[in-house]
Amino acid sequence: MLRANVYCTLISSPRQLKAFNNYGSWVIQYRTITRRPYQGASVKALKDETGGGGGRSGSPGQSWEPGLEIEVPFEQRPVNEYSSLKDGALYSWGELGPGEFLLRLGGLWLVTFTVLGVPIAAASFNPSREPLRFVLAAGTGTLFLVSLIILRIYLGWSYVGDRLLSAVIPYEESGWYDGQMWVKPPEVLARDRLLGSYKVKPVVKLLKQILVGTGALLVSSVLLFVFATPVEDFFRTTFITKENSSSVQASKLNTKFNLRRLA
């Protein structure tokens, strides 16, 4: 279905003028002046996509691309930014459920811990002498990298959500030096706010909760790493003292036993 709004302006042609004047043997003839009517029209079309066609908005309904959004470049339209975001390799994680998303984060943490965390921590701390600091250093560094990835996903979804919910958005025609502001028509604003409220806001809320939890774990890991040396020293001195006391008692018993045998 194609809906069109047409505005036409018609200017009727003026009357044709014919004049003949005879004066003596001279004949003067005026040419006929004819003007064609002027017609002007502006058309705004809305393309119906209820048939399940490949609309770029990612949801059935109407696409306002032909007329209402023609001012904004294709890749800078919020609905197309949302479509590119949810189709991205990394940003598509935001549309996963909480369980699957946490499972992927756990797998990412494990792979990063094995490939990067352990070798880097082993270069700084001896696993046999400082096992606690070694494990905490590798785990904390890996958790920091995972937190950065979560933060990047959150910022991307938050940016697109703000552009969908906003009634006025900035865009660039060809570069940073010619930025413009575009006021969304009511139809486009209603569609974008629907997408932002029901598609983007839940993702942003989930990412914010996971980011806060990851930040709390990161702070706890850093505190444990800071106090790891005193804890290791405490356990080491405790075990060494017990071993020394047991060895001293054993030597005293051996000495007494030898003296009794000699006596």
N, C-alpha and C positions, 0 to 999 in steps of 0.2 A: 504494500500500500504506500502510495506517495501522496503526502499532503503538501500543498503549495499555497503560500500566501503571495498573491500577485497585486501589485500596485501599479496602475497604469495612468498615464496622463495623455490626453489627446488635445491637440490644438487644431481646430478646423482651418481649412484653407480660406484665405480671403477671396473676395469676389474677383472674378476676372474682369480686367479693364480693357475695353476696346474703344479706341477713339479715332475718328476720321475727320480731318478738317480740310476743306477745299478752299483754296484762295487763288483765284486766277487759274493759271495752268499748273500750279504746284499742288502736289498731293502729299500730305504728311500723314504717315501711318505710325501709330504707337504700337509697339509690340505687346503681345499678351503676357501678362505676368501671372505665373502660376506657382503656387507653393504647396508642397505636399504636407499633409498633416504629420506632426511630430508625435511619435509614440515612445514612451519610456516605461520600462517594467523592471521590477526587482522581485526576485523569487527566492524564497527560503523553503528548502525541502527537508522533510523528515522521513528517513527510511525505516520501514518497519522490519524488525528482525525477530519477530515472534516465531518464525518458522524454524528456529534453531540454527540459523546460519552462522557463519564465522564472525560474529561481532567481536570487536576488540575490547569491549567493556567487560567481557567475561560473564555476563549475565543476560538472560533473555530480556527483550524489551525493545527500546528504540535507540537509534544512534543519531546524534545530532551533528555528526562530523561534516556533512556537506555544506551547511550554512552557518550554524550558530557558533561553531568553534573554529571557523576558518581563519580567524585572526591569529590564533596561537599555532606555532609549529607543531607538527604531528607528534614528535617525541616529547614535547613539553606539556602536552595536555594531561591533566591529572589522571583521567581514566586510562590513558595509554601508559602512563608511568606505573599505575597500579598493575596493569596487565604484564608489563615487563618485570615488575618486582616479583610477582607470584610465580612467574615462569623461570626466574633465575635459579642457578644451581644452589646457591647458599641461602638467598632470601626466601626460597620456597619452604625452608624449614619452619618458618613462622606459621604456616597453615597446618602443620602437623598437630596431633593431639599432645597433651602434656606428657603422657607416658612415652610415646614414640620420640618426642623431642628430647626428653631427658635421656632416653636410651642412646640416641645418636650423640648427644653431648658426652655421655660416658664412654662410648666407643672412641670418639675424638680425643678425649682426655687420655685414654689408655694408649692409643697409638702415639700421641705426642709424648707421653711419659716414656715410652719404650725407645722411640727414635731420637728424641732431643733431650728430654729431662735427665735420663740416666747417664748418658755420656758426659753431658756438661757438668752435672753434679759430681761425677766420679773424678773429673779433672780438678775439682776444688776440694773435695773431702774424701778421705780414705774410708771406704765402706767397712773395712775391718776394725779400724780404730774409732771412727765416728759414725756408727751406723744410723743413729737417730737423726743427726744433722744431714746426713747424706739423703735419707728418705724424705725428710721434710723439705730440703732444698729442691730435689727433683719434683716432688709433688706440688710445691708452691709455685715454682716456675711454670709448670704445665698448666696449673689452674689459672695463672695470670694470662696466659695465651688464650685459653678457652674463654675467659671473661672478656677479652678484647674482641673476640669473634661474636660473642653474644651482644656486646655493646654496638658493634657495627650493624648487626641485623636489626637491633632495636632502633637505631638512628635512621636507618633506611625506611622502615615501616612508619615511624613517627613523622618523618618528613612528608611522605606521600599522604598520610592521614590528615595532616594539617592542610595540605593543598586541596584535598577533596572536600574538607569541611569549610574551607574559607570561601567567602563570597567574592573576594578580589584576590587575584594571584599575579605575581610578577612573571614575566617571560622575556626572552631575548630573541630578537628577530634574526640577527646574524652573529652576535658576539656580546661580550660583557659591556661594551660601550653604548649599546642602543637598547637598554632595558626598557620595557613597557609594562603597564599595568592593565589587566583585563578584568572587566566586571562580568561575571557569569550571568547569562540570561536565567530567568526563573526555572525553565525546564532543565537546563544543565545543572543548576545549583541543587535542585531536588534530587536528580539522579546521583550526583556526586556525594551529597550528604547521606543518601541511602547506602551507598557503597561504604562510605567512611564509618557510618554508625554500626552496620551489621557485618562488615567484612574486615575492617582494619582495626577498629577499637578493641575487639576481643584479643586480637593478636598482640597489640601493643600492651594490653594489660597483662597477658601471660608473660611476655618478654620482660616486662618491668619486674614482675614477681621473681622470675628466675634470675634476673640480674641482681636483685637485692640479696637473694639467697647465696648466689655465687660470691658476692662481695663480702658477706658475713663469713663464709668459709675461708676466703682469702685472708681476711684480717686475723681469723683464728690461727691459720697456718703460719702467718708471719709472727704472731706472738709466741707460738710454740717453738718456732725456729730461733727466736731471740733468747728464749729461756732454755733452749736445748743444751747448751754448754754447761750451765750450772747443774742441770739434772743429770747429765752424763758424769760430771765430776763427782756428784754426790753418790751415785750408784757405784762408780769406780772406786772411790775411797772407801765406801762401805764394804764392798766385796774384798778389796785388798786388805783392809783391817781384819776382817774375819779370817782370811787365809793366813795372814801373818800370825794372828793369835793362835789359830789351830796348829800351825807349824811350830810355834814356840812351845806350846803345851806338849806336842809330840816329842820334841827334842828333850824337854825336861824329863818326860817319862822314860825316854831311852837312857838318859844319863843316870837316873835313879836305878833303873834296872841293871845297868852295867856296874854301878857301884855295889849293888847287892851281890852280884855274881863274884866280884873281886873279893868282897868281904867273906 
